Every structure is written in C-alpha cells, then in structure tokens.
C-alpha cells in the first residue's frame, strides 16, 4: 500500500512536471485509485480488521464519486479534479487502513477515534465534491 501510494504520487508529479497530462490519464488514474481503495477496504473487512459500517462508507464514497464523475463527464465533457479535501480524506483512509493492519487492540482508542474522524472527513469530502462539481457548475 505504501509503495503503491509513493508510485501513484510520483506518477502524478512526473506527469505534471513534464506536462504530459492526458485525458486518458485523468480518467484512468483516479479510477485505479478508487478500485485500489475499494479492494483494500473489502479485504481488510474480510480479514475482520475493519468494521462492516466503515468498509461500506469507504466503498459507497468511492462509488458515488465515480458515478458523479461519469455524470459530470457526460454533462460538461470535463473530468473532475481532486482537491485538498479529497487528498486529505484519502490520506485519512490510508491511516485507518494502516492502523487496522497493526495490532490495534493495543491502540483501540486511537483506532476508534481515527474511524470517527475519517468518517466525518469522508462526509465532508462528499459534500465538498457535490458542491464543487454539481452546484457551482450550474
């Protein structure tokens, strides 16, 4: 997961710095990121390392964002861009994933607090995404 994150960020940095951003990359990169997060969430749940409700929140968030992105592409022929809140949310999800892999029984309070804070951030990011992509576009 850490290697994937580093490579994903390096890929984005190189594409921007060399001005090699493509419409294909704008579509595929976030799609792969979301499928990766969904896959990790499902696996951590199946390993009984994540509660069902949190796994569902993560999966539904990414499905809603993917569907919203498809709708937006059809309406205005524009690929939605991630922003600071979206990146912060993905980072928070990554921290929850990392804590779930560690022996969180010793860190139970930290893990539970991270679940709550991350869930709040997920809802904030969904509201932000909806506002930015659909309400402001009208």
N, C-alpha and C positions, 0 to 999 in steps of 0.2 A: 504494500500500500504506500509506504514511504517512497520507494523507488518510482512507482507509478506517478505519484504527486510531483516528485522532482522532475521527472522526464516530461510530464504534461506542462509544467510551468516553463521548463527550458524550451520546449517546442513552441509555446506561445511567444516567449521572449524572442527567440530566433526569428520567427515569422514576422513579428513586428519590427525588429531591428533591421532586418534585411528587406523590409517592405514586400514580403511575399505572402500577404494575407489574401486568401481566395474565398469566393462564395462557398465553394465546396468545403473548405476548412472551417468556415463559420458555422456550417451546418453539422458536419461530422464530429468536430472536436467536442462541442457541448453534448451531443448525443452519446458519444462514447463515455464521457464523464458521468452522465446520468445513469447509463446502463451499468457502469462500474460500481457506482454508489449503491444502486438497487441490488446488484449481485452481492456486494459485501453485506448489506443490511439483511438480506434474506439468509445468507449463510450464517451470519452471527446469530440470527434468531433461531435457525435450525440447530445450531450448536448450544442453544439455550444461554447465550451470552448477552442477548438483547431482549427486552420485553416486547411482546407482540404489539402493544399500542405504539411504541416508539418506531418499530420497524414499519408499521403501517403509515405513520406520519411521514417518515422519510420517503417511502415508496410513493405515496399519494402526492407528496410535494413535487417529486420529480416528474411524475406522470402529468400532473396539472401544468407544470412549466413546459413540458414537451408539447402537450396539446395546445396550450396558449401560444407557443412559438409557431406551431403549424398554422393556427388560425391567423396569426399576425402576418405570416409569410404570404398567405393567400390573399389577405385584405390589402396589404400595403407593399408587398414584394420586398420585405425587409426582414433580415434575420435579427432577432432580439439579442442585445449585448448584455453580458453580465455586468454587474456594478459592484461597488464595495460591499454593500449589504449581502449580496448573493455570495461573494467570495468569502466573507466573514462567516456566513451560515455554513458553507461547505467546510470551512476550517473547523467550525464547532462540531459538525457531524463527524469529522475525522478524529477530533479529540475524544468524542464519545466512543467511537469505534476502537480507538487505541486503549481507552480505559476499560472497555469491555473485554479486550483481549488479555489485559493484565489481570492479576488476581484482585479484582475489585472488591472482593469480600472484605479485604483489609481497608479498602478505600470506599466502602459502601456509601458513606455520606457524600464524599466528593463525587462519586459516580451518579448518585441520585440527584444532586444539585446540577451536575452537568446535563443530565437528561432534561430537567425542568428548564434550565436556561437555553439549551439548544432548541427545545420545542417552542419556546417563546420566540426565539430568533427565527425559526422556520416560519411561524405565522407572520412575523413582521416582514420577512422577505417575500412571502406570498402576497401580502397586501401591497408592499412596495412594487413588486413585479406587475401586479394587476393595475395599479395606479399609473405606473410609468408606461406600460405597454398599451393599455386599452383606454383609460380615462383621459390621459393627456393627449392621446393621438386624435381624439375627436375634434 
